[in-house]
Amino acid sequence: MSIPYGLLSPAWYLSAVVVYALVLFLAVRRAPWQSLKDESQLHVYLGTCVLLMPLWLIKTPILAGLDYHYLGATLLTLMFGWRLAIVGMSVVLAAAVFNGNLDWAAYPLNALIMGGVPVAVSHAVWRASERHLPPNFFIYVFVAAYAGAALAVAGAVMSAVTILRLAGAYSIAQLADKYFPLIVLLMVPEAFITGMLIALMVALRPGWVGTFDDERYIKGR
């Protein structure tokens, strides 16, 4: 879902700088940094970010500005909350830029598409499941993790497609022919990998998943 610099007009990239700066400022200012004072938790956070970095380098190009790789936004959101997830996704994207996969000029726009949007969707799905669904282990795994990851990648894809269409980079016919049929196929691996990892962690290392509460999902049942 990365958009290279030059594909859109400069106004799009400049607007993204303002929005991304605001989002990152709020995330950094309100992030629960005290949770990372625990050395083991800090190692888990940094380790998760490092593990995502090579996964972002394995991508399938479809059109310029439209490719796919595992995001991991839902994984970070469920493990550390949306604020630290935004910071983590920004770090992972920065590593991709340093590797030469993207231009720095396009960094803010891509950080919003591949970080801001999927993290927001993941957080919204988790909060909705907590508020409206029974506190059940399987609901957490299948709704917050599996469905959350699927909807997160769909949100990232649709935001990229919408921007490219509004900017006139591609026609509806091109997008419909090359990308729309693949959206569901892109959602499946994201959901499977995220759901599997979250299920393993809540079963073996529940302390690594910050949004999972033993008392709510297991002991109280």
C-alpha positions as CSV (number, residue, x, y, z in Angstrom):
1,M,0.0,0.0,0.0
2,S,3.0,2.3,-0.1
3,I,2.7,5.3,-2.4
4,P,6.0,6.5,-3.9
5,Y,6.9,10.2,-4.1
6,G,6.0,11.8,-7.4
7,L,3.0,9.7,-8.1
8,L,0.7,12.4,-6.6
9,S,0.9,16.2,-6.6
10,P,3.0,17.9,-3.9
11,A,-0.1,19.1,-2.1
12,W,-1.0,15.6,-1.1
13,Y,2.4,15.0,0.5
14,L,2.5,18.3,2.3
15,S,-1.0,17.8,3.7
16,A,0.1,14.4,5.0
17,V,3.0,16.0,6.8
18,V,0.6,18.1,8.9
19,V,-1.8,15.3,9.7
20,Y,0.9,12.8,10.5
21,A,2.7,15.3,12.7
22,L,-0.4,15.8,14.7
23,V,-1.2,12.1,15.0
24,L,2.4,11.3,16.0
25,F,2.5,14.1,18.5
26,L,-0.7,12.9,20.2
27,A,0.6,9.3,20.2
28,V,4.0,10.2,21.7
29,R,2.6,12.6,24.3
30,R,-0.1,10.2,25.6
31,A,1.7,6.9,25.1
32,P,2.0,4.7,28.3
33,W,5.8,4.9,28.3
34,Q,5.8,3.8,32.0
35,S,4.8,0.3,30.8
36,L,8.1,0.1,28.9
37,K,10.1,0.8,32.1
38,D,9.8,-3.0,32.7
39,E,12.9,-4.3,30.8
40,S,11.1,-7.5,29.7
41,Q,8.2,-5.5,28.3
42,L,10.6,-3.1,26.5
43,H,12.3,-6.1,24.9
44,V,9.0,-7.5,23.7
45,Y,8.1,-4.1,22.2
46,L,11.4,-3.6,20.4
47,G,11.5,-7.3,19.4
48,T,8.1,-7.1,17.8
49,C,9.1,-4.0,15.8
50,V,12.3,-5.6,14.7
51,L,10.4,-8.8,13.6
52,L,8.0,-6.7,11.5
53,M,10.8,-4.9,9.6
54,P,11.8,-7.8,7.3
55,L,8.2,-8.7,6.8
56,W,7.6,-5.3,5.3
57,L,10.4,-5.9,2.8
58,I,8.6,-9.0,1.4
59,K,5.9,-7.4,-0.7
60,T,3.9,-8.2,-3.8
61,P,3.7,-5.3,-6.3
62,I,0.5,-4.9,-8.3
63,L,0.6,-1.3,-9.6
64,A,2.9,1.6,-8.7
65,G,1.7,2.6,-5.3
66,L,-0.3,-0.6,-4.8
67,D,1.5,-3.5,-3.3
68,Y,1.0,-5.8,-0.4
69,H,3.0,-7.0,2.6
70,Y,2.1,-8.0,6.1
71,L,1.3,-4.9,8.2
72,G,1.1,-6.1,11.8
73,A,-0.8,-3.0,12.9
74,T,-3.5,-5.0,14.7
75,L,-0.8,-7.1,16.4
76,L,0.9,-4.0,17.8
77,T,-2.4,-2.4,18.7
78,L,-3.6,-5.3,20.7
79,M,-0.2,-5.9,22.4
80,F,0.6,-2.3,23.3
81,G,-2.4,0.0,22.6
82,W,-2.9,2.4,19.7
83,R,-0.4,5.0,20.9
84,L,2.6,2.8,21.1
85,A,1.4,1.0,18.0
86,I,1.6,4.3,16.0
87,V,5.1,4.8,17.3
88,G,6.1,1.3,16.5
89,M,4.6,1.4,13.0
90,S,6.5,4.7,12.4
91,V,9.7,3.0,13.4
92,V,9.1,0.0,11.1
93,L,8.3,2.3,8.2
94,A,11.4,4.3,8.9
95,A,13.5,1.1,8.6
96,A,11.8,0.4,5.2
97,V,12.8,3.9,4.1
98,F,16.4,3.5,5.2
99,N,16.5,0.2,3.3
100,G,15.7,2.2,0.1
101,N,12.1,0.9,-0.4
102,L,10.5,4.3,0.0
103,D,11.4,8.0,-0.3
104,W,11.5,10.2,2.9
105,A,9.3,12.7,1.1
106,A,6.5,10.1,1.0
107,Y,7.1,8.9,4.6
108,P,4.2,10.9,6.3
109,L,1.6,9.8,3.7
110,N,2.6,6.2,3.9
111,A,2.8,6.3,7.7
112,L,-0.9,7.4,7.7
113,I,-1.9,4.8,5.2
114,M,0.0,1.8,6.6
115,G,0.1,2.9,10.2
116,G,-2.5,5.5,11.2
117,V,-5.5,4.0,9.4
118,P,-5.0,0.3,10.3
119,V,-4.2,1.1,13.9
120,A,-7.3,3.2,14.2
121,V,-9.4,0.4,12.7
122,S,-7.8,-2.2,14.9
123,H,-8.5,0.0,18.0
124,A,-12.1,0.6,17.0
125,V,-12.8,-3.1,16.4
126,W,-11.3,-4.0,19.8
127,R,-13.2,-1.3,21.6
128,A,-16.4,-2.2,19.9
129,S,-16.0,-5.9,20.8
130,E,-15.4,-5.0,24.4
131,R,-18.4,-2.7,24.6
132,H,-21.0,-4.7,22.7
133,L,-19.9,-8.4,22.8
134,P,-19.7,-10.8,25.7
135,P,-16.3,-11.0,27.5
136,N,-15.2,-14.3,25.9
137,F,-11.7,-15.6,25.0
138,F,-12.8,-16.7,21.5
139,I,-14.6,-13.4,20.8
140,Y,-11.4,-11.6,21.7
141,V,-9.3,-13.8,19.4
142,F,-11.7,-14.1,16.5
143,V,-13.2,-10.5,16.6
144,A,-10.4,-8.3,18.0
145,A,-7.6,-10.2,16.3
146,Y,-8.8,-12.0,13.2
147,A,-11.6,-9.6,12.2
148,G,-9.7,-6.6,13.4
149,A,-6.7,-7.5,11.3
150,A,-8.8,-8.2,8.2
151,L,-10.6,-4.9,8.5
152,A,-7.4,-3.0,9.3
153,V,-5.7,-4.1,6.0
154,A,-9.0,-3.4,4.1
155,G,-8.9,0.1,5.6
156,A,-5.3,0.6,4.6
157,V,-6.0,-0.6,1.1
158,M,-9.1,1.5,0.6
159,S,-7.4,4.6,1.9
160,A,-4.6,4.1,-0.6
161,V,-7.0,3.4,-3.4
162,T,-9.1,6.4,-2.5
163,I,-6.1,8.7,-2.5
164,L,-4.8,7.4,-5.8
165,R,-8.2,7.8,-7.4
166,L,-8.8,11.3,-6.1
167,A,-5.4,12.4,-7.1
168,G,-6.0,11.0,-10.6
169,A,-3.1,8.6,-10.5
170,Y,-5.3,5.7,-11.7
171,S,-8.8,5.3,-13.2
172,I,-11.6,3.4,-11.5
173,A,-11.3,0.8,-14.3
174,Q,-7.6,0.2,-13.6
175,L,-8.2,-0.1,-9.8
176,A,-11.3,-2.4,-10.3
177,D,-9.4,-4.6,-12.7
178,K,-6.1,-4.9,-10.8
179,Y,-6.9,-4.4,-7.1
180,F,-10.5,-4.6,-6.0
181,P,-10.7,-8.4,-6.7
182,L,-7.7,-8.9,-4.5
183,I,-8.9,-7.1,-1.4
184,V,-10.4,-10.2,0.2
185,L,-7.3,-12.2,-0.6
186,L,-5.1,-9.6,1.1
187,M,-7.3,-9.6,4.2
188,V,-7.0,-13.4,4.7
189,P,-3.3,-13.7,5.4
190,E,-3.2,-10.6,7.5
191,A,-6.1,-12.0,9.6
192,F,-4.6,-15.5,9.8
193,I,-1.1,-14.5,10.9
194,T,-2.3,-11.9,13.4
195,G,-5.0,-14.2,14.8
196,M,-2.6,-17.1,15.2
197,L,0.1,-15.0,16.9
198,I,-2.4,-13.4,19.3
199,A,-4.0,-16.7,20.1
200,L,-0.6,-18.2,20.9
201,M,0.4,-15.2,23.1
202,V,-2.8,-15.0,25.1
203,A,-2.5,-18.8,25.8
204,L,1.2,-18.8,26.6
205,R,2.3,-15.2,27.3
206,P,-0.8,-13.2,28.2
207,G,1.3,-10.5,29.8
208,W,2.6,-9.6,26.3
209,V,-0.9,-8.6,25.1
210,G,-1.8,-5.4,26.9
211,T,-5.5,-5.4,25.8
212,F,-6.1,-8.9,27.0
213,D,-7.4,-9.2,30.6
214,D,-7.4,-12.6,32.2
215,E,-10.0,-11.6,34.7
216,R,-12.4,-10.4,32.0
217,Y,-11.9,-13.1,29.3
218,I,-11.0,-16.3,31.3
219,K,-11.2,-16.2,35.1
220,G,-14.5,-14.5,35.2
221,R,-16.2,-17.0,32.9
